[in-house]
Amino acid sequence: MGAIFGRFDRQGAKDTETERERVAAELRIWGPDSFDQKYSSCSFIAQSTLVISPHAVFEKIVVTPSGFIVSADAIIDNRTELLLELDLLEADATALSDTALIALAWEKWREACVSHIVGDFAFSVFHPDLDYLFLVRDHIGTRPLFWAQRNDTLVWSTSAKVIVDHREWTWPIDDMAILAFQASPENPLPDTFYQDLHTLKPGNFVSIDRGQTKTVRWWNPTVKSKIELESPEAYARACRAILERAIQDRCHTSHLVGAHLSGGIDSTGVAVLASRYLKTKNKSLCGGYTWSPAFSKEHPDYGPKDERRRIVLVGEQEDIPIKFGRSSGSNIFEFFSRPLDVEGIADLADELPTLSNASKDGARVVLSGWGGDEGFSSHGFGYLGYLIPRLKLRNAANFIRFHTRGLRNIPNVLSMVWRGGFYLMLPDFLHNLIGRFQNKVERSTFMRTDVFAKNSRYIRDIKRALRFYPDPAKNIKACLDHGHIGMRMETWAAWSAPHQLQYRYPLTDRRLLEFLMMLPPEALLLDDRPRGLSLRALEDVIPPNAEKHDLANEKFRKAAREESLQITMEAVQNGLLSEDCPWFNMQEFRDAATSPADQSTTEGVMKFAEVMTAMRLWFFWRRAGQSRN
């Protein structure tokens, strides 16, 4: 892994040596182990490398026999299969880097090569004589990729910062991106915060051929073809086999590996299977990293359902050192000022202490269960809508019983039948008319009333909730297409770069996701229960009654929020928000920042989220908006 940068000017203007040195310094933050560059009278291509896999020591930019220049931020997980498709023996490919394999795949399949590659990647293929550029991002978005074109000049990079800091251009802020973030900070932005700077969406590629731009969604898996196996056990075995392969591929490194670990199914399953695999190689996980606090007087044992008990139990059984969280109000306040314009908009400040812990432990890879809820451990949204019209009422009753812990609470049962069943069957016009799952279209994040009035239709579209259907596989696809998974990955990639650390996500492995979306609903929801397939596949791995019940962590977070609000109030009283940002009703913003909301109420937590979003934008405006807007 690492980072890439490219610049091409059709008129022959080239970067100065000083500019190339600046780009190199920025890229080395992402990949300090090696650096390669190629430049000519009209182009400059650079690539840095963070060595993870054994093949990464051979990484460099590749020029193919037909003159294409290939640079990549990539780690390929299906090397064996890809080598076979390329008619190469594995023994003869030990010195072939992943960039070299991508170059060979490009020579054989051109743009279609991406469908043959499984792994985490963002790469570029460039031919100056043909005036051709191809940029692609993996199916889920583990690696970011940005590009811009002005007149006869193209620039692209996996680091937004290296482009925004490019001294050749100025970057006006996009007011509609600011508005989108204010209206719905939990959703991916339509594009970046800067005019003309584009982010490539996960699972997409863009080709620019003699100035003509084409964007294609290359990963669009089917949900119609279904895999039919002989028994529930067969589905569980098949799922387990793919999952184990995904985890093992991501442990293929000579460096230390750590893992997220909570009391839930996803991170526990990944951590335990990774630990057991590493032991077969005489290695071990260097840490199991949890956001939850250590047991203490402030955070005592809360009883049998305290997920920290399961975390400690797993650590003891699997010899995984447990590293508890240490987030604080000062961490959150410092988070407010981080550059969201070039790091991404994900807001999980809890992960910053985890990064620090993993870095101190010497980890270079941290495995995460992120993305499991959307596929591997699906809760089965849409399953009732699938069962009811098929009159599979016993299955439906079983599913409701698991969700509501019984059938005696009639209002809860009826609510679930409507919400998870009949509502999803409505035609689009009725579904949108009723709008059961749509957010209220209201002014938020201290938005100016005149701005809201002028853009209310745009805000309504930005805040529109996902449309789900009576088909669990189709709903998995909708969640994956939404982009929120890649949104967090993009931020974590930027956060982890200075720590020389790489996140890897086995539960978003393309092979696993495509398998899940081709299962009959009854196989995905084995035993008619939420997460049925994952529970059966991991029944020898996860502790009994594994579930997310993080009371200690919620109290930990509550205390951190309260502390951060107190720090914010004192800072504002000392003049922090004295400058008026045109994006806000500043008086309303200042009043909220100096009147901390009660964090024991849902309304108070929502108000905290509003203050946090506004603070992040205000720091962005003070850093970049004043000079560029």
Protein Blocks (a to p, Z undefined) as FASTA:
>chain_A
ZZddddddfkopacdfklmmmmmmmmmmmmmmbccddddfkbccddddddfbfmlmmgcc
dddfkopacddddddfklmmmmmmnopafklmmmpcfklmmmmmmmmnmmmlmmmpgcdd
ddddddfklopacddddfkopagcddddehjbccddfbfklmmmpmkbccdddfklmmmm
mmmmmbccfbdfbehiacddehiacddeehiacdddfblcdfkbccddfbfklmmmmmmm
mmmmmmmmmmgcfbdcdddddfbfklmmmmmmmmmmmmmnopacfbdcdfbdcddfklcc
ebjklmklmmmmmmmmnopacdddfbdfklmmmmmmpcfklnojafblklmmmmmmmmmn
opabdcdfehklmmmmoghiojlmmmmmnopaklmmmmmmmmnopaklmmlmmmmmmmmm
mmmmpcfklmmmnommgccdddeehiafklmmmmmmmmmmmmpccdddddfklmmmmmmm
nommmmmmmmmmmmmmmnopacddfklgfklmmmmmmpcfklmmgghighklmmmmmmmm
bcghiacddfklmmmmmmmmmmmmmmmmmmmmnopmmpccfkbcfklmmmmmmmccdfkb
fklmmmmmmmmmmmmmmmmmmmmmmmmZZ
